[in-house]
Amino acid sequence: MAIKKTITVDGIEVPFKASAAVPRLYRIKFRRDIYKDFAALQTSVQEGDEEDSTLDIESLEVFENIAYIMAKHADPENVPDNPDEWLEAFNTFSIYEVLPQLIELWGLNVETQAESKKNIEKLTAR
């Protein structure tokens, strides 16, 4: 079950979508593991300071890639095939404003998948 959320980015309403397909889409597009990247990104942001941003370039790129995949998944017709083209639509793209909402969306999706597995186990238990 996919979960969608609209997040305001630089004054623009952007739909994002989390589902079981996101890790696969991310792996196909960027040849990386979204679970590892998300965990490292969360650590970097927790250690960072919005006023004195010391995030490394790789963390920023991972954030942009995750956001892009979730946006492309939500609205494939209107999101370009290239993350650079998509990012051109915004003047600013604050990791400190958007990432917590993407983490929440991802968490809701994972929670929903876990509940589904429990229900399947109940139905198939003998």
C-alpha positions as CSV (number, residue, x, y, z in Angstrom):
1,M,0.0,0.0,0.0
2,A,1.5,3.3,-1.1
3,I,1.3,6.5,0.9
4,K,1.3,9.9,-0.6
5,K,2.0,13.3,0.9
6,T,2.2,16.8,-0.5
7,I,5.1,18.9,0.8
8,T,5.6,22.6,0.0
9,V,9.1,23.1,-1.5
10,D,10.1,26.7,-2.2
11,G,6.4,27.6,-2.4
12,I,5.5,24.8,-4.8
13,E,3.2,21.9,-3.7
14,V,5.1,18.7,-4.6
15,P,3.6,15.3,-4.2
16,F,5.8,12.5,-2.8
17,K,5.0,8.8,-2.6
18,A,6.4,6.0,-0.5
19,S,5.8,2.3,-1.4
20,A,7.7,-1.0,-1.6
21,A,8.7,0.1,-5.1
22,V,10.9,3.0,-3.9
23,P,14.0,1.0,-2.9
24,R,13.9,-0.8,-6.3
25,L,13.4,2.5,-8.2
26,Y,16.2,4.1,-6.3
27,R,18.6,1.1,-6.8
28,I,17.8,1.1,-10.6
29,K,18.3,4.8,-11.0
30,F,21.3,5.4,-8.7
31,R,22.8,1.9,-8.1
32,R,22.7,2.5,-4.4
33,D,20.9,1.0,-1.4
34,I,18.2,3.5,-0.1
35,Y,18.1,1.9,3.4
36,K,21.9,2.5,3.9
37,D,21.7,6.0,2.4
38,F,18.6,7.0,4.4
39,A,20.3,5.8,7.7
40,A,23.6,7.7,6.9
41,L,21.6,10.8,5.9
42,Q,19.6,10.8,9.1
43,T,22.8,10.6,11.1
44,S,24.4,13.4,9.2
45,V,21.4,15.7,9.6
46,Q,21.1,14.9,13.3
47,E,24.7,15.8,13.8
48,G,24.4,18.9,11.6
49,D,23.1,22.4,12.4
50,E,20.7,24.3,10.2
51,E,22.3,27.6,11.0
52,D,25.8,26.3,10.4
53,S,25.3,23.6,7.8
54,T,28.3,21.3,7.7
55,L,26.7,18.5,5.7
56,D,29.0,16.9,3.2
57,I,28.2,17.0,-0.5
58,E,27.4,13.3,-0.6
59,S,24.7,13.7,2.1
60,L,23.1,16.5,0.1
61,E,23.2,14.5,-3.1
62,V,21.7,11.5,-1.3
63,F,18.9,13.7,0.0
64,E,18.2,15.2,-3.4
65,N,18.1,11.7,-5.0
66,I,15.7,10.3,-2.4
67,A,13.4,13.3,-2.7
68,Y,13.6,13.0,-6.5
69,I,12.7,9.2,-6.6
70,M,9.8,9.8,-4.2
71,A,8.5,12.7,-6.3
72,K,8.9,10.8,-9.5
73,H,7.1,7.9,-8.0
74,A,4.2,10.1,-7.0
75,D,3.9,12.0,-10.3
76,P,5.8,10.3,-13.1
77,E,4.1,12.3,-15.8
78,N,5.3,15.7,-14.5
79,V,8.6,14.9,-13.0
80,P,11.5,14.9,-15.5
81,D,13.6,11.7,-16.0
82,N,16.7,13.6,-14.7
83,P,17.0,14.8,-11.1
84,D,19.0,17.8,-12.2
85,E,16.1,19.0,-14.4
86,W,13.7,18.4,-11.5
87,L,15.8,20.4,-9.1
88,E,15.9,23.3,-11.6
89,A,12.3,24.0,-10.8
90,F,13.2,25.3,-7.3
91,N,15.2,28.3,-6.1
92,T,15.9,26.6,-2.8
93,F,15.5,23.0,-1.5
94,S,16.1,22.9,2.2
95,I,17.1,19.6,3.5
96,Y,16.1,20.7,7.1
97,E,12.6,21.5,6.0
98,V,11.9,18.6,3.6
99,L,13.8,15.7,5.0
100,P,11.9,15.3,8.3
101,Q,8.7,15.1,6.2
102,L,10.2,12.5,3.9
103,I,11.4,10.5,6.9
104,E,7.9,10.6,8.3
105,L,6.4,9.5,5.0
106,W,8.9,6.7,4.7
107,G,8.2,5.6,8.3
108,L,4.4,5.5,7.7
109,N,5.0,3.3,4.7
110,V,7.3,0.9,6.5
111,E,4.7,0.8,9.4
112,T,1.9,0.0,7.0
113,Q,3.9,-2.8,5.4
114,A,4.7,-4.3,8.8
115,E,1.0,-4.3,9.7
116,S,0.1,-6.0,6.4
117,K,2.6,-8.8,7.0
118,K,1.0,-9.4,10.5
119,N,-2.5,-9.6,9.0
120,I,-1.3,-12.0,6.3
121,E,0.3,-14.2,9.0
122,K,-3.0,-14.2,10.9
123,L,-5.0,-15.2,7.8
124,T,-2.6,-18.0,6.9
125,A,-2.0,-19.4,10.4
126,R,-3.4,-22.8,11.1
